[in-house]
Amino acid sequence: MAASTSPPLLTTEDTNSENSSYYYYDYFVDIPFMLCRKDAVMSFGKIFLPVFYSLIFVLGLGGNLLLLTVLLRYVPRRQMAEIYLMNLAISNLLFVVTLPFWGISAAWHWVFGNFLCKMVSTLYTINFYSGIFFISCMSLDKYLEIVHAQPHHRLRTRAKSLILSAVVWGVALAISIPDMVFVQTHENPKGMWRCYPDFGGHGTFWKLFLRFQQNLLGFLLPLLAMIFFYSRIGCVLVRLKPPGQSRALRMAAALVVAFFVLWFPYNLALFLHSLLDLQVFGDCNISHRLDYALQVTESIAFLHCCFTPVLYAFSSRRFRQYLKTFLATVLGWHLAPSTAQASLSTCSGSSCLTAQEEMTSMNELGKKHADSSPNKGDVGKN
């Protein structure tokens, strides 16, 4: 995959070009005083990457389509949380759509032409970052709703959530500018095309810059934000002990742990590869090991588009009711009248939840938090 965001491509560039080392799985790599061949890495990637990408494509496409369908069909007036969840599903769908292109390229070569090379690379980068950013937005939403004890916080309006969503897409689009400008097809050897950026004589600089950018914006800052938001949420839940406290705490912990487990190994491998390029340490054997590690950890990280929407969606009892109703409609199941009525409630907005429908009802929790504060006027600061 490209050093920043483009998926791993097996290249055969000349080692004299700085751009040749931009991709992790180069056929040759410059190691001081030696030439390091990557034939075994290429052979592994030609089998492993297409298989794993196909699995992620099937799971991600099916799961996010189901999530998007339920949101569009059963949540007519989408509030802040639903808007972020819908954008996350759209981002994941667009992300997994790019994987078959990279899988075919890894197994064979780039056969889709220069236009699709630029478009697929740009689409990949935009949705790589936007998916992670929307996860952070959902954490922020829960933080405002619970910690500030105001279910109708001035920042938690539908208009504000739409604006923030537009900002997220805009930032992700800005990050993808290097793909728009520099990515193109290259023929090497004769008849074999590859899709990767050409930075002229500045390949090493861009490679390191984009990797550190990914470490920072794609992992470290979102992780720190999630730890802060959910730790504050956990403190409130422990202090107020609302109904369903244990389940809410487990879900908050699961969201943070899932993000860390999926993304930390890949970002660690990225960082170590940057140190290798800076010649801080390493030899040919270490370079081989890091290439294998990048292929495996990157593929594991891509599972976020399959698992994360499920975790967020199923953290809501209301969504589970909607899903049950949808599956009953599609598969012809028969629900009990009381269950169907609860699932198809037409109340407007997230405030329709009651303590019975959602054990961790944010309206009730917000009221309890406000009542327990010494100074109700300053509740948003506690």
Phi, psi and omega in degrees: 000154178298156188297333179263293187223338183290141185298160186295126179238142180272114188245163179226040184289161175291136182290348179283345181268135177296329180292338183296333180268005181293324179268147187292322192258057181289150177292319173236145176225138178285115169243139183311125174070015178203163175248121187256111179277148182239036182300316182294323178296317178299315181297319178296314182295326181295339178257312187293311187296311179299322181294313183290321178297322178296319178297314180295322180299313182294311182294315182293319180295312182294313183294317182284329173295318178297314179299314181294321179298315180296317180296318182288327187272323189247356179238078187295325179246092188278128177268193189303309183298317181293326179295316178294319180295322178294317178296324177297318179296318178297316179299315180295322178297314179294328179293311184291337178297332180282340187296321177301325178297314181290327178296315178295320180296320180292321182284329185229265173196177184282113185249011190256001176087170187288322181298311179292332176301310179293315185293314181293320178297316179294316179299320178300310183294316180303312186277339171300311183280319183297324178299316179292320180295321180291330172298318178295321178297320179293325176294318177298318180299314179296323178298313180295323185287324186261305187293319180275000170056032179224093179304337179244047177304147183300336177273350184256059176246159181298321180295316180295323180292324177293320178295315180296323177298318178297322178296318179300312179297322180294318178295317179297322177295319179296321180295333183277000183303317177303326177294317180299321187275314193259335185288135177199170179275148179225137179258110181192112359283191184303127178084358180245117184255143176231150180248108180200164182286148173241105183263016181066233180267013184241028185298318182295317179299310182296322180301312181290319180299314183289328176293313180294327175299317179293319177302319185279303185280330184266354181215298191297306182296314176300321180295315179297321178296316180296318179298317180296308183299311186284334175291320176295319177299316180299320179298319179294317181295319179294321182287320185271337180049058178286165174302137181079018183302315184297317181294320180295319178295318179297321180293318179298316178295321181296322181294317179291315181297318180299316179298315182295313183296321182285323191256334184297312181302319181294316181290329175294317178297321176300313182296317179295324178294325176295319177297324176296317179293330177279000179061032174290324177202176168113158173213189184298320181295317178295321178300318177299313182297320179293325178296316176298316181298321180295318180297316183287311184291326177295317179297321176295319180298325180295343178294349180300328181286349176263318189268321186299313179300325180295316180299313182291319182295316185278359171286349179252123177295325179299318180296321178298325176293317177299316180297318179298319178295318180297314179295324178296322179293316183290317186267356177079023177286165177242120179264153173296146183307319182295321180293316180297320180297318180294322183289326186257025179305133184258018179298153187267117171086175185289343181289351180288345180294140173248172180296333179284325182283325183225109189299336178251043182310123185287332177295312180294319180295320178299318179296316180296320178296317180296316181295330184274353182280142179298320182235103186295333179292337182253021186299327181291347181265350184275000000 
